[in-house]
Amino acid sequence: MQGLLNEAQDYRDRMVEWRRNIHSCPETGFHLPKTSAMVAGVLEKLGFQVRTGFAESAVLGILETGRPGNTIAVRADMDALGMQDEKDVPYRSVRDGVCHACGHDVHTALLLGLASYLSEHRDQIPGGCVKLIFQPAEEGPAPGGAKLIVDSGVLDGVDAIFGAHCQPQYPAGVMGCRYGSFFASGDFFEVKLKGTGCHAASPHKGKDLISIAMEMIQAIQNIGSREIPPMKTAVISVCSINAGVLSTKNVLPSELTFGGTYRAHDAQVRDYIAGRLEQIVRDLSRMNGITCEFEDSLAFPSFANDRDITDTIYQSAAEVLGQDKVMMRPEPEMGSEDFAWYTRKYKGAFFFFGVKNEEKGLTASLHNPRFDIDEDAMVPALAVYINTLYHLLERQDV
């Protein structure tokens, strides 16, 4: 399939330009006016039917071949992260505190590359219908953009869907697949404690919220180590705690907040953690005579790849890149991905494509302020997208 790789190479410069434009002007959550407008404009020029006005800022590109075949959807996320861009590159983010540190700019550019290829090779498409979905809010807020897209009905009639994520663990040109369980659920919690503040020299006259919060956090950590069966996977992390003023070192604060996230592959484990978190903070609050507000944001469920769709992705990647460039991941991720909402309704699968290049110094992890990619990696990824899509369009058993 060297020919397909060569054809994909013709779209490299276009994808790089789109990616850098998006990277330099990142947008977060559901509010993606510039990104969505750019995507919709490109799709219209390519002759796609374009739908907007659903899931707040989502964009759908539809290409009907007019020939029999399946309806296949391909998804890219468009939103950035609320963090600083610390790279010294011409396309560095111009927005303070907002950065494409998770590669969604890459995913969007790659899907536009696929749209360009399909537009210019309409006669070669096996048949059926292609739906390219450009999604907001993969990074939140809950429940994420995927659920709103599924609920909107724009994908009704889809026979299968696939998506991918760039992965700096893998060298550029390497793909990673997995059968079965892939991503954990991803949920968040926030605790607000209120009590009586006092002078630190007279702690008996108030309530030491910091000590109480330490009790809570220790008890929360014991959920994973002492209450979840050892053969079940779960992670609970307290990621922030705020109380008092650092410059004032002799006052016990009257308010404290802390929050974090929990992950699980098993739905029963997920529900158990949610219930125990609230029980622990409320019981310890009552025991210590303080008030407590608990907020639990159920965000993304866990998901497993469909075996048939994974087979097609694996075989398609091997045909294009060679067997040695396709890895089968031995373990699932504890991270979450709102692609899970699509797999609740449609047959679907997800895979990784490598973007690391040690010689170019491109090794930073995802969600790192210096994250960047080897842009040449978009070429083999595009070739795999094309081959996978063609196979799914013509499969009789999807």
C-alpha positions, 0 to 999 in steps of 0.5 A: 500500500505504498501508493496510499502513503504517497497519496497521503503525502500530498496532503501534508502541507495542508494539514500542517497549515490547518494544524498550526492555525488552530494551534496558535488560536486555541479555544476551550470547552463548547465555545469554539467560534473560530475553530468551528467556522474555519472547519465549516468553511473548509468543508463547504469548499470541498463540497461536503454537506455541512451541518452546524448549530448542534452540540453548541459548536460541533460541525458535521460534514456529510459526503454521499456517494450515491452508491450502495454501502455503509454509513461510516462516521469519523470523529475529531475533537477540536478543543484545547486545554486551559494551560500555558503554552511554553513552546518556542515555536512560530505557531505558539498559542497567542492566548494566555493560559490556553494551549493545544497540549492534547493534540486536538488541533492535530486530530482536526487537521487530520480529519480535514485532510481526510475530507480533502482526500475524499473530495478529490477521490470521490469516484474511488470511494467504495460507496455509502455515506461518510460523516465527519464529526468535529466535536467540542468539549472532549476535555469537558465540561461534563458530560462532554461534546460527544454525548450532546452529539449523540443526543442530537441525532445527527449520527442516526443511521451510522453503521460504525464510527472510529476515531484516534488520538495522537500518542507521544509514547509511540514514534511517528509512524507507529499505530497502537490498537487494542481489543476490548476494554480501552479507556476508564470512566472519568468523573470529578468531585469537589468538596467545600468545608465551612467552620469556625476560623480562629487564631492558630494559638487557640485551635480549641476555639475554632475548627481546624478544617485543614486537619479535618480535610487530611482525615477525609483525604486519607479515608478517600485514599483507603477506598482504592487500597482497602475497599475495591477488590484487588483484581478491579482497577480504580484510581482516586486522586485529590488534585487540589486543596485550597485554604487560608492565605500563605502569607498569614501563618497564624490563622486557621481558615474558616473555609476550605475546598478540595477536589479531584477525579476518580477512574474505573473500568467497572461500572459497579466500582464507579458507582461504589466510589461515587457513593463512598466519596460523599458518605466519607466527607459528610460523615466526617463533617458531622463528626467534627461539627462543620458544614460540607457541600459535596458535588459529584460530576459524572462525566465520561463512562468507560468504553471497550472497542468493538472487536470487528471494527478493531480488526478492520483498523488493525488490518488497515494499518498493517496493510499501509505501514507494515505489521511491524508498525502496528502495536497491540496494547496489552493493557487498557488506559486509566485515562478517560475519553468521551468517545465512550458516548459514541460506543454506547449507541454505535459500533466503534473503535479507537486507536493511537498514532505515534507523534514522537521524534527523539531526534527532533526533541519532540518527546513531551507527554500529553497535557504538558506545556511543551507538548508538540508533535512531529508533523510528518506523523500526520501522513501515515495517520491519514493513510490509515484513516483512508484505508480503514474508512474504505474497508468499513464502507464496503464491509458486509458485516458491519 
